[in-house]
Amino acid sequence: MRNIALLLRYDGAGYHGWQTQQNAVTIQETLECAVRRLTGEAIPKGLAGCSRTDAGVHANAYVANFFSNCTIPAERFPAAIRPLLPPDLSVLAAADMPMDFHARFSCTGKEYVYRIYGGSAPDPFRYRRAMYHPYRLGAEKMNAAAACLCGTHDFRAFMAAGATVKDTCRTVYDCHVSSEGGEVTVTISANGFLYNMVRIVAGTLIAVSDGKIRPEQLPEMIRSGDRTRLGMTLPPFGLYLNRIWYPAGEAQDIFQRNQSNG
């Protein structure tokens, strides 16, 4: 028995998120079907994914793992499964992992990006790839606010209503805003994220740029835990899972190299 991990990239526009659902096309279901066809095996425990990305969310890097008795060498797995996958879902790399490896629970950190663009009118070719904002975005003001998010805080104010998680403390390693070619990108990495946290962070930084929130107000807003004082929850289609970290090892080196080259 082997524990095989796959590094994926996908355009989430045509999917209802990662997790298998009834009467909806998902990444997990699509990938599991391809794995079954390739290996000729059922997947008793199913594919484990590193994150439950929502409908419309994309991934520049995503890790899943499954148990199998198949004899296909890991280095040949991406090419072997490619003809069985749709063009909006790709396996970039594969690796044999220790039997106790789990794509989600072994993960030590993740990085997301949220893409926003401006201009006189929405660009149809960016539809479902980035969010359109009609007003000029000030990266300097946004970065001043983003710096307030770094460190360990109770981020319950950045959690969607109805979420049931009990521990809302997270450690943000980095949060910054970059601007290039008329597009602004919010990048945030942390040891974990609350439901809709990145989309609320990005919406709050837009509110800062628009003058609705001052950067110096953000620390007190974080401490308040009051969701209503922050910016809107942005749509899912500008959000990308960008990088995933695991403890050091040969397989992680393979994933890091492929993520870096992506």
N, C-alpha and C positions, 0 to 999 in steps of 0.2 A: 504494500500500500504506500502511495506517495501523497504528499501534501504539495500541490502545485499552486503557485501564486502567479497571477496574470496582471500585467500593467496595461491599463486600457486608456483610450482616449475616445470621447464621443461628443457628438452634437446632440444635446438633449431636447431640441425643439420638437421632435416628433414622438417623444416618449412621455409617459406619465410617471417619471421619476425612476429610481433604481428598483425599488421593491416590487416583487410580483403582486399583481392585483387581478381580481376577476374583471373580465370584459374591458381590459385596458392593456395597451402595449407598453412594456417596461424594459429597461436595460437588462435586469436580472433574468427575466424570462427569455429574452432574445438570446443572451449569451449562453444560458443553460441549454437551450435547444441546440445551439451550435456545438457545444461540448459533447452532448449526448450523441449527436450524429457523427462526430469525429471519433470518439472513443468507443462507441457502441455500448456504453455503460449508463446506467441510471446514476444520479447523484443523490445518494440517500439523505445526506445532510443539507443538500442544496449548496449554492454558491454563497459564500460569506463576502460581504462588501465592506469597504472601509468607511462608507458614509451613506446615509439614506438621502441622496439628493432628491429634491422635489421635481415635480413636473416642469419641464422647460429649462432646467438647470443643466449646464454643460460641464465637461471635465477635460482639462488638458492632461490630467494624470489621475488615475483611479486604480486602486488595487483590490482584487478579488482573489479568493482562494477556494480550492475544492480538493476532495480526496478521491484518488483514482488508482486503479491498477494498470492503467495504460502504459505502453512501452515507448511512446513517442518521446524522444529526447527533448528536454526543455527548450534548448536553443532552436529546435525546429518547429516548436508548437505554434508560434505566431504565423509562420508561412502556411502551416497545415490548416489552420482554422480560418484563415483569411477568406477563402472562397465561400465559406458557409455563413459569413456575416454580411449585414447590409452595409452600404458605403458610409453611413454616418456613425459606425462603431468599429473601432480598430483595436487589435491586440498588439502592443508595441514590443513587449518582452514577456518572458516566462522564466520561472526559476523554481527549483525544488527547494522546499523550505522544511525546517524542523516540524515534527508532527504536532507540536504545541503552538505553532504559529497561527494567528488569526488576523485577518485583514483589518478588522476593526479594533479588537482589544489589544493587539500588539502595537498599534499605532501610537507614536509619541508626540506627533504634532501634524497640523495641516495648515496649508496656505490657500486662501481664496483671493480671487480678484473680481472686482465689479467694474464693468466698462460702461462709460457714459460719453455721449458725444453731443455736440451742439450744431448750430447752423441755422439758416433761415427756414428750413423745413426738414421733416424727417426723411431719412434716406431709406428707400425701400430695400436696398441691398444690405442694410444693417438690421432689418426687421428680424426680431427674435435672436439677434446676436449681441446687441448692445442697447442701452436705454437712451432715448432722445430727451434732452433737456433744452428748452428754448432760450435760456438765459446763460450768459457767459459765466463760466465757473472759475472761481479764484483759487488756484491750487495752494497759494501761500496761506490763505485763511484756513483752508481745509486741512492743511498739514499741521497748523498750530492746534487745531482741535483734535486731529488724529493722534498727536503725541500724548494727549491726556488719557487715551485709552490704554496705553502701554502699561504693563505691570499686572499685578493680581488684584482683581476687583470683584465685587458682587455685581454681575451684569444682568440682574433680573429686569431692569428697565429696558434692556435690549432683547427681550424675549417675547415672542408672540403670545397673545392672550390665549388661554386654554391649555398651554403646555403644562405638563405634570411633573417635570423634573424637580427634584428636591434641592439638589446642590447647584446653585446658580453662580458660584465663584469659578472664574476662569483666569488663566494667565495669558495675556496677549504679549507675544514676543516682539512684534513689530507691526506698526500700522502707518502707512504713508500714502501720499497721493502723487502721481506723476502725470505729466501732460505732454502729449506728442501728437502732431498732425490733426489737431482739432478734437482729439479724444482724451478724456481724463480717465485714469485707472486708479481705483482704490485697491490697495494690496494690504491684506491683514493675515498674520500668522499667529497661531495660538495652540495651546495644548488641547483645546476642545472648544466647541461652539454650541450655543443654545439655539433653539429652533427660531429661524429667521434672523438670527443675530447679525449676520453680515449684511443682509438687505436693510436692516434697520440702521446699522452703522453708516452705510452708504447714504441712506436717506437723510440721516442726521447731518452728515457732512455737506450734503447739498443745501440743507436748511441753513448751515453756517455760511456757506458761500452766498446764499440769497439774502443774508442779513436778518434772518428770523431767529437765529441763535448766535450769541457771541462765543468765541472759543473759550474765554475765561469762565463761562457759565457751565461748561460741560462737567468738570469735576463734581460740582454740587448736584447736578442732574443725575450723575451716575450714583452718587450716594443716596439720592432720594428714592431710587427704585421705581419711579413713576414713569410708566411707558408713555403716558399722554403728553409729557413735556418734550419728547424727542421728535425726530423727523418721521416721515412716512416710511412704511415698508415698501421698498422698491420692487418692481416686477421681477420674476425669476430669470427672465431670459438674458439679463446682463451679467449673471453670476456664473463663475467658473471655479470648480475645484482645481487648483493649480499645481500643488505639490503635496506629497505625503512623506512623513519621516517615520522610520523604524530603527530599532537598535542596529548598530553597525554589524556588518557581516558581508559575506560574498554576494548573497542575493540582493541585499540593500544596495551594494555598489552597482549592480546591474541596473536596478531601478533608478538610482540617482543619475547614472550616466544617461539613461534614456530620457529622464525628465529634463535634465540639463540640455540635451540635444533638441528636445521638443521646443 
